Structure formats: structure tokens, C-alpha cells
Amino acid sequence: MKTLKLAYKRIILDYHYSEFLPETLSAVDPAEYVKQMAEAGIEAYLVYAKDHWGNVYHKTKISHKHPNAPEDLFGMQLELCRANGIIPYAYTTVCWDEHSARAHPEWRACGPDWLLMEKAPPQGSGWHYLCANSPYGDFFLQQLEELVAGYDFPALFLDIYHYDAGTCVCYCEHCRRKWRQMYGDDMPERMGVPEKVRYARFRDGFYREFYGQVNSLLSAHGKSDCLVTHNHGGTDPTLPSFIGKETEPFGLDYVIPQMVIKETRNRAAGRETEIYFGRFNQFWDFTVKSKQLLQWETVNVFAHDCAATIIDQPLLDGRLDKHAYAAIGAAYAEAGKLVKWTQGSLPYSEIGVYFDHLSYEVSASEGHDDFVGACKVLTECHLPFDLVTDFDHASKLDEFDAIVLPHTPLVGSKTREAIRQYVENGGVVICDYMAGIWNEAGGPSKGRHFLVDVFNHIPRKDNFIKPLLPVDATHLRTGLMLALTAKADDEVLGLCVPGALNRNQQAWVSHNTPPATEADGPAVVIRKLGKGRVLYFNTNIFSEYLNTNLKSLRDFIRLCIEKVYKARLWAKAPSIVDAIYQKKDGDVIVTLNCCTLDRGSNASSMLYGTVPPLHMNINETYPIAGIRLYSRQEIRQAEMLIEKGSPCRIGREDDLWYVELPAIEGYDAVKIKV
Ligand SMILES: [Zn+2]
């Protein structure tokens, strides 16, 4: 039998059931669960030991049980799984346990005003947060001890342990006391950036303490190296044994999943990575996604050599939805063909995009649109990229031909020094707008960019870039700009053009202001720094691209990047094809995943009306022909991996080699030897 590490096709049955309807869980049949899972090709099943209602599904002397659930549903499922070749592992929830929250309001988390906290999902209502720093933490560990002592499983998924300096700070008396023990002062009731940085350090401290307690409990019962954490892992990357995260396009953004996968894989740093996504069309809406969409998401996960865990929840009476298992089975059968090629592979990347976890947490996600926008440009230009983060800053920079540093408010001194050294030694850094306006303590730094001397915003409402590279636009509208003074040996790639006049009720009341006829300085420069170069945009150009999806803007960014970085391996394909690059045994494996989208749905808006978000699903795919992979080195061999036997042709064009692929429907992967 496979070990969990080798099980890529996983499922979780969410099991959150209240007690208010008599038919709830009246038709639970664990044998039927396992039968349907086996038929869908599922290799591992994350089984609920406890749900957000606080119901425990195994034998217990201390916990609340759902009155309609079988006595030991958890144990029954474990046995049935093992008998049918499926690996079962255990799910539990920490800070959402509604039964305990209602029975013990004194264990609940609260805000600075002592108001109790709750999480409202999109449809309203919400879970009440418990605080694990209260006596509830001890009760939870007793519950966990009962579970780990009574049952055998290879991994424990610990959900909902979510303290976050920006969005979830608890001010209960126990947290306040812990804070005083650590810092000797009172918890600040208003949190600016320095206070949020202190909170993040405080939180990492009690995370270490709590995970330490969980780990020693697990190892006391012969289970080691089996803790899985999820989402809010804090800013200390060393804690859990393996790492998971949810990712969903939700019909809105097809860059997000790849970015979240890369971030989670980076955080895991070689440990196992699990990616979760629902079989639901929207947030637990009990409506199954299209098979094509589920396949696209699954391929994306397997291409990065991560395990997939598809989220399902049975119907009210506990029965499974058969359409969900038809879709899951189809996605796993098709995408599963990729696993033997990507298993054990490592990322092949030439560009590293910088992401700072602490900055994201303490800045109300400022800069995040620039980070996602940068990933969108690179994804759509099919360049091989991965992330480099504050967790591994100094050690990994030299692995990349170029670093992209999108607008990042907080950059700690070690990272600044490492990036500066990287450039001075001959590296290339591509950056927009600001970096490091705050130091690692959250205090202000001098200037708005630690690599470029920019200090003040240009005080006006309308700005344009006039590109000096050949794109199909005379002007590109942008947001705020920083005043940039050209140096003698700068190469200027774009000029800064103001709006012709500052908008006001007297001077300009019609539509937008046009650009002025004269430029007033550089907006995009390549600047020498030591032996290296910095490509600098004085505005949020990546965020601008994320929000406009404008081809001329993407073309301009790409041409600017090509001035400082020449890709060694890349794909030429429509922007809706994702190219995911891995390396294994001296070969490069490139997965091409076709994100053929439907027409966006936007029914309620007429001309100039408010535009709600478009909703686009992948409902059908059609063959995409003419995709080529280019290399600056000789391509000696190329082989299609999924549609085996499909011909691919190696050719020469100027000083480049290329492979021309057969038309791809859905996805395929190619193995090349250079
Ligand atoms: Zn608390």
C-alpha cells in the first residue's frame, strides 16, 4: 500500500452539522463513502474527528457528539478505508468549536473592547472564535489526547488556528497576560505597523508553544512528523511537518491558484505540500463545478508536484452527491496521468518573485495587487518563475537570473542587504513603486525604495507613462507616481507625462484629462548598481496590469524586462495557457494547462452602470495549436507525456531551438532534454 506521501489524489468530507433538523445525518453510510471514493480513484481521505460545531465523531468520554451520528463513525471509516486501499488521516478544528463556545463564553476570543469575535462567511451567520490561550487550549489538548491514544493515522490536520496581526487579534485576559509576560507592557489597543510587527512575533511565540504541545502529545503516542497546518502558519516557517493551503479561482481569477501553490510550496521548503479546493462552484454552495474546471485545478496542483485534496461535504442526510464523484473521478483520472512524471521533480525557474509574509500581514495586504500582477505578467508571458520570500531571502537569490521585487512596504534589513548584494554582484532586480518604507520593526525607513533614491510623490491626480519601446499605445494611464530624477547613465524606457491640468470643477469637467504634450521626467529606468542593474517603474505598474488586463501594458512590461533579462527557456502560447516548469533527472518537464474560459457573465450592468465582478468558469476546452517551447540551448530530445505518440517537432529559428507541440486539448506535458 502507498504511504500518504505518495498519495496525490485526496479528498476531505467536510462534516459540519448542527443538530436542529431531525433528518440530519439520518442516512450516513461509511461503506458507501469508501466505495464511491475508491471508484473515483481517491488514494487518501481526510476524515473528520471533530467539526466546527464541536461534534466529535469518535468514541469519547469528554466531548460532545452529534446525536444522529453513529457511535464511532471516525473509527469505522478508518477501518473501511484501510480494507479498501485508501489511506485515512485525521481532521480536527481548534478555534471554531461552537458547542464549547456556547457552553463556555469565558473561553471565547474578544476584541480590545471585550466584544466577542465571530467569523461570518459570505452567507452571513458565523462561528464564534475560541481562544486557545484560554483554558479551552487545555481542553482541546485533552480532546486530542483521546483521539491520538485511541486511533492510528499517519497525519493530523489541525484546522482553524488563525491568529493574524491584521485580521484576528485576541484581547482576552489570557492573551493580555501572555503579552505582558513577553514584553512587560500592556497590549496596545490601537495597532499601527510597529505594534502589528510586535503582535506577529508574539503570535509566532505562542504558535511554537502550542504546536510544541501538540507534537509532544503525538510523539508520546508513537506518532511523529505527522502534523499538518493550514493557512495562517504565522511568520515562523519551521513549525509544522507539512503544509497545506486552500486555493480557488471562484470564477474570478485564474492566476491566484498558481501563485498560492508556489507560495505554499515555498513555505514547505521541501516538506510535503497539500493544496485544497472545493468541488463546489462557489463557497460550499452544494453545486458541483464543471469537470473541465476541476481538471484544470487538479493539473495545476500535480504539475507543481503537490498533493490535491478536493473538498466535499455530504448532503444533509449524510449521503454523497453522485455528480460530485463523477466530476472528481474524471478530474483525478485525467490529471492523474501527470503524477508519474512530476513526482519528485523540483521547480525549474529563472526568475524569483519576492513575497514578504510579514509585510503582507502588517500592511493590510498593501502591495499584494502588485505581487499578483507581477505573477500574472510572468504567467501570461510563460516565463519560468518561482517565489523567493522573507523565509529564504539570502540563501536562494543566487539561484535566479533575475528577481522581481513588486511594491512591498516592509522589507527587513537582512533581506535588503541580501538583495542589494545580489545586484552589486551582477544580478538584476525588477521593481515597481516602493520597497522597504518600513524596517523589520515596522518603523519608518529613509526614502521609499531601498535600491532607488525616490522620496516624494508627484503631487497631481493624473499620470501617464509614455512608452519609449514599441507597443500599441501612445500613453499608458497609471496611478500615483514617485518623483524620479534621471542619472547620467540611466537607460530611460518610459517617460512620465502629467495630465494636461489638474482636474477641478472650473478647468476640466468632461471625462478624463488628456495627457499633457510635454513629459516631465523619467518613469521607467534601468539603473546601474555595482555590477548589476535595477529596472525601476515609478508607479504600481504590476497592480495596474492586474486591474486592467490591458495587452499594451503587458507588452510594455515584457519589453522592459527583456532589456535586462533574456529567458533561457520559455513557451510561446496564448496567454490563457499556463506553462509550469519542473526539472527531474536532468530533463525539464513543462506542463501546459489550457485555461480556456467561458464568456464572462455580467448580466446586471448597462452602459456606465456599476460593473459587478465577472464570473467565468472553465466549461469547455478546445484544441490549442501552434504552441512552441523555445530554448537558447540545443534541444536534443522532446517527448509528449500524456498523449503519448503525438509528434513534436524540433526546429531552429535564428540562434534558438524550439519544439513545436501538437494541438493540446485540456492539458499535456512535454519532457525535453537540453
Ligand atoms: Zn485570547
Residues whose N, C-alpha, C, O or C-beta is under 5 A from the ligand:
A	BS01	ZN	C131 N133 C170 Y171 C172 C175
